[in-house]
Amino acid sequence: MRKRFLSMLLALCLTLTLVPLAFAVSDSGSNDSLESAQPVSLGDSISGEISPKGDVDFYSFQLTQSGKVTLDMKAYMEYYSLLLYNSSGERIWYDDHNQWTESVGFRNDTYHLFLESGTYYLQVKGSYWNDGDSNYPGTYEIKTAFDPANATEAEPNNSIDQANPVTLGEPIRGVIAQNGDYDWFQFAQTASNVLSIDVTAYMEYYSLLIYNASGSLIWYDDHNQWTESSGYRTDAYQVDLEPGTYYLQVKGSYWKDGELTP
């Protein structure tokens, strides 16, 4: 999956990894709905079984801060799907059409999900499509992990009205999450000058947009693709601005007016 950490005005980014106590968790067998989801802690290793046909498994976990959730999946079933829901029961991510290697009878995949703090529900299905019936029984193992983003942004800041005030010269570190997230920041330009923005983006694509106090778009840069081998991209921008209040929008999109890249 695509990394979505973003830092701006920062020469060096340090990411600390939380290493909680890890436990082996077995599928309870009675976790076949969102309401009966089995609680797990990130760092746990989950062992479960989809059986009989039609069975699904739900697991719940909580994040106290934003960051990267890693799921290492090993599935001993012909097809499987993973789906993620937020606390409102809204699906915010999925991956499907995952077929095993028939000669060995299993499949390995690793997923990186970028999430804000909150409660989430992971669904495991033995299905070809994410919305299909769970008709492919078998066992699975999921190793979980969490890396905090150490973000300086404060959610919610998904609209111009919720923009985080920032001071020019201070670093910004944020997360563009899986659920169509955008980040907005407000700053004041006290004199006619050149605004410098140094960006290190750990996401496949990103766009930057600047709006004036009236909400009109006055500058943007898009179609910024990472270097796949390194998993990030760095850019430096110089933008001429008059005195006034401005809003910076950060998007994980290919085009400035596009949606979040899935």
C-alpha positions, -999 to 999 in steps of 0.1 A, spaced: 0 0 0 10 36 -4 28 55 24 11 88 34 34 106 58 41 142 50 65 167 65 70 203 55 97 228 63 117 201 79 152 190 69 152 158 89 122 136 98 125 110 125 98 83 129 98 64 162 84 29 162 62 17 191 69 -19 200 41 -30 223 40 -64 240 28 -88 214 3 -116 220 -11 -144 200 -48 -140 195 -71 -167 183 -104 -161 164 -131 -164 191 -156 -179 166 -183 -155 177 -170 -124 159 -191 -125 128 -205 -90 130 -193 -54 136 -212 -54 169 -194 -87 181 -160 -77 168 -131 -92 188 -108 -66 204 -71 -68 196 -41 -47 202 -17 -36 175 13 -58 179 -8 -89 183 -6 -119 160 -41 -131 150 -49 -166 140 -83 -173 125 -105 -195 104 -132 -188 79 -155 -219 83 -181 -229 73 -189 -211 40 -205 -178 47 -184 -171 78 -167 -138 83 -145 -125 111 -144 -90 126 -116 -75 149 -116 -41 165 -86 -19 175 -81 16 188 -55 42 179 -47 70 204 -27 89 177 -23 89 140 2 67 122 8 36 100 -9 3 107 9 -27 92 -10 -59 85 11 -90 74 -15 -114 60 -9 -151 53 -41 -168 40 -46 -205 35 -78 -200 14 -83 -198 -23 -95 -162 -22 -97 -136 6 -107 -100 11 -99 -75 39 -121 -46 47 -117 -17 72 -145 3 88 -144 34 110 -163 38 143 -194 48 124 -194 15 104 -184 32 72 -161 12 50 -129 33 44 -106 8 28 -106 -27 12 -84 -51 -7 -99 -80 -26 -94 -105 -54 -65 -120 -35 -59 -156 -49 -35 -181 -34 -7 -197 -52 -23 -231 -59 9 -251 -58 17 -240 -22 -19 -235 -10 -14 -200 6 -7 -164 -1 13 -136 17 5 -99 15 16 -69 35 -6 -38 39 3 -3 52 -28 17 63 -25 54 73 -51 63 99 -60 90 123 -68 83 160 -100 64 166 -117 30 167 -115 8 137 -129 -26 126 -111 -51 104 -132 -77 85 -118 -109 70 -137 -127 43 -131 -157 21 -144 -139 -9 -133 -130 -44 -148 -95 -43 -150 -73 -12 -188 -73 -14 -191 -110 -24 -202 -140 -3 -175 -156 19 -175 -189 0 -138 -198 3 -131 -214 37 -96 -217 52 -73 -204 79 -53 -172 81 -26 -155 102 -23 -117 106 7 -100 122 -1 -64 132 22 -35 140 19 3 145 43 32 137 32 66 151 33 96 127 43 120 155 21 145 137 20 182 146 -14 187 129 -46 186 149 -76 168 135 -102 177 123 -86 200 97 -103 187 66 -118 220 55 -108 256 52 -130 264 82 -111 239 103 -76 250 91 -48 246 117 -31 280 124 7 277 118 36 301 121 59 304 91 93 288 99 78 261 121 78 224 108 45 207 99 42 170 101 9 153 91 -9 123 79 -32 119 49 -54 91 61 -72 63 42 -106 79 44 -103 107 18 -85 129 42 -73 165 34 -52 187 56 -57 225 58 -33 250 74 -38 288 79 -8 312 80 -3 350 78 21 367 54 30 400 71 49 415 41 53 411 4 78 383 2 86 349 -11 71 319 8 95 289 9 80 255 13 102 224 16 83 192 13 92 155 20 62 134 10 60 96 18 30 90 -5 28 80 -41 13 113 -52 6 146 -35 -8 180 -44 -3 214 -27 -28 243 -31 -28 278 -16 -60 299 -12 -64 335 -3 -85 349 25 -115 349 2 -111 312 -5 -99 316 -41 -72 293 -54 -41 313 -62 -14 287 -65 -10 250 -68 14 222 -77 2 187 -85 12 154 -103 41 149 -78 50 112 -78 74 96 -54 105 77 -64 92 42 -59 125 26 -50 129 51 -20 93 55 -12 93 93 -9 98 126 -28 113 159 -18 105 193 -34 112 230 -27 88 257 -37 91 295 -39 57 314 -40 54 352 -42 27 364 -18 14 398 -8 6 405 29 -25 387 41 -41 355 54 -36 323 34 -47 287 35 -25 257 25 -42 225 15 -24 192 13 -39 163 -7 -28 128 -15 -40 132 -51 -26 130 -87 -43 162 -98 -51 192 -77 -89 187 -81 -87 149 -78 -97 127 -50 -74 109 -26 -53 83 -44 -65 49 -30 
